């Protein structure tokens, strides 16, 4: 092979290597952090859908009561509200599926306006005649049982981020998308 041809091949290879090393390439896609407003909600660092029973016990201590309903273990732990306890629902794999936290009447109602101005769902249930409805944010994995008129939050619910159909079938027993009839009707 003539020397001139070898030089041309080496120069072409050098140019190609230079382009390959110095031209920016797209790297492997990075997981994008969700904006804070739509990240999974958690209760005292316990994340529904991810946290195991053993971690719950480490964080909250020994449950004061445990029951099994429809195959779910429900453990109750002390809360700041002396009358009501925090309920932690565990699935058959001992993973947290739902946490219901009682809220003291002194809790700031501004949370409802900040996080639930446009809830994904408003559900009506046993407390609706008293003005308490369940305001659900499916994209945050959180709901509040609240009365906007009296500005009281009764409970906070934490669940895995999900869709409407799954939430309605898994978590909203006793609740409906249809408002109850008013006394005037």
C-alpha positions in Angstrom: 0.0 0.0 0.0 1.5 3.4 -1.0 2.6 5.7 1.8 0.2 8.4 0.6 -2.8 6.2 1.0 -1.7 5.1 4.5 -1.4 8.8 5.5 -4.9 9.6 4.1 -6.4 6.7 6.1 -4.7 7.7 9.3 -5.9 11.3 8.8 -9.5 10.2 8.2 -9.4 8.0 11.3 -8.0 10.9 13.3 -10.7 13.2 12.1 -13.4 10.7 12.9 -12.0 10.0 16.4 -11.8 13.8 16.9 -15.4 14.2 16.0 -16.4 11.3 18.1 -14.6 12.6 21.2 -15.3 16.3 20.9 -18.8 16.6 19.5 -21.4 16.6 22.3 -23.5 13.5 22.4 -26.7 12.9 24.3 -26.0 10.9 27.4 -28.3 8.3 28.8 -31.6 9.9 29.8 -31.6 10.9 33.5 -34.7 10.5 35.6 -36.3 13.8 35.9 -37.2 15.1 39.3 -40.9 15.9 39.6 -41.7 19.4 40.7 -42.2 19.6 44.5 -45.9 20.3 44.0 -46.5 16.8 42.5 -44.1 14.6 44.4 -45.4 11.7 46.4 -46.8 12.8 49.7 -45.6 11.0 52.9 -46.4 10.9 56.5 -43.4 11.3 58.8 -41.1 9.9 56.0 -43.4 6.8 55.5 -44.3 6.6 51.8 -47.3 4.6 50.8 -46.5 2.0 48.2 -42.9 1.8 49.2 -42.5 1.6 53.0 -42.4 -1.8 54.6 -44.1 -2.8 57.9 -40.8 -3.1 59.7 -39.9 0.5 58.9 -43.4 1.7 60.1 -42.7 0.0 63.4 -39.2 1.6 63.6 -40.7 5.1 63.0 -44.0 4.9 64.9 -43.2 2.3 67.6 -45.5 -0.5 68.6 -49.1 -0.3 67.4 -51.8 0.2 70.0 -54.2 -1.9 68.0 -54.1 -4.2 64.9 -57.0 -5.6 62.9 -57.4 -7.4 59.7 -60.2 -6.3 57.3 -60.6 -7.8 53.8 -57.1 -9.1 53.9 -55.5 -5.8 54.9 -53.7 -5.4 58.2 -54.6 -2.1 59.8 -52.3 -0.9 62.6 -53.2 2.0 64.7 -50.7 4.3 66.4 -51.0 7.1 68.9 -51.5 10.6 67.4 -51.6 14.1 68.7 -55.4 13.8 68.8 -56.0 11.9 72.0 -59.4 10.6 70.7 -58.3 9.3 67.4 -55.3 7.3 66.2 -53.2 7.2 63.0 -54.3 4.2 60.9 -51.7 2.5 58.7 -53.1 0.0 56.1 -50.7 -2.7 55.0 -51.2 -5.0 52.0 -50.5 -8.7 51.9 -46.8 -8.0 51.1 -46.6 -5.9 54.3 -46.2 -2.6 52.3 -48.0 0.5 53.4 -51.0 1.1 51.1 -52.8 3.9 53.0 -52.2 6.1 56.0 -55.0 8.1 57.6 -53.9 10.8 60.0 -56.3 12.6 62.3 -55.8 16.4 62.3 -56.2 18.7 65.2 -58.7 21.4 64.8 -56.0 24.0 65.1 -54.3 22.8 61.9 -53.9 25.6 59.3 -56.7 25.4 56.7 -54.5 27.1 54.2 -53.2 23.7 53.2 -56.5 23.0 51.5 -56.2 26.1 49.4 -52.6 25.6 48.6 -52.8 22.0 47.6 -56.4 21.3 46.7 -57.7 24.4 44.9 -58.3 22.2 42.0 -58.6 18.7 43.4 -58.6 15.7 41.1 -61.7 14.4 42.9 -64.1 15.6 45.4 -65.9 12.7 47.2 -68.9 12.7 49.4 -69.3 10.4 52.3 -70.5 9.9 55.8 -69.4 13.3 57.0 -70.8 15.2 54.0 -74.0 16.2 55.8 -71.7 18.0 58.2 -70.0 19.8 55.4 -66.9 17.5 55.3 -65.9 16.2 51.9 -62.8 14.3 50.7 -60.6 16.5 48.5 -58.2 14.1 46.6 -55.0 14.9 44.7 -54.2 11.7 42.8 -50.9 13.2 41.5 -49.6 13.8 45.0 -51.0 10.7 46.7 -52.8 12.8 49.3 -56.4 13.7 50.3 -57.9 15.8 53.0 -61.3 15.3 54.7 -62.2 19.0 55.2 -65.0 21.5 55.6 -64.2 24.6 53.6 -67.0 26.6 55.2 -65.8 26.1 58.8 -62.2 25.9 57.6 -61.5 22.6 59.4 -59.4 19.7 58.3 -60.5 16.5 59.9 -58.1 14.0 58.4 -55.2 13.7 55.9 -55.0 10.5 53.8 -51.7 9.4 52.2 -51.7 6.8 49.4 -49.5 5.9 46.4 -49.9 8.2 43.4 -52.6 6.6 41.3 -55.5 7.1 38.9 -59.1 7.8 39.5 -60.4 4.3 38.9 -57.9 2.6 41.2 -58.5 5.2 44.0 -62.2 4.8 43.8 -62.0 1.0 44.0 -59.2 0.7 46.5 -59.6 3.6 49.0 -63.0 5.2 48.8 -65.3 2.7 50.3 -68.3 4.6 51.7 -67.6 7.6 49.4 -69.2 8.7 46.2 -68.7 11.2 43.4 -72.3 12.2 43.7 -73.2 14.8 46.3 -75.8 13.8 48.8 -79.2 15.4 48.4 -79.7 18.6 50.3 -82.6 19.0 52.7 -84.2 21.6 50.4 -84.6 19.0 47.6 
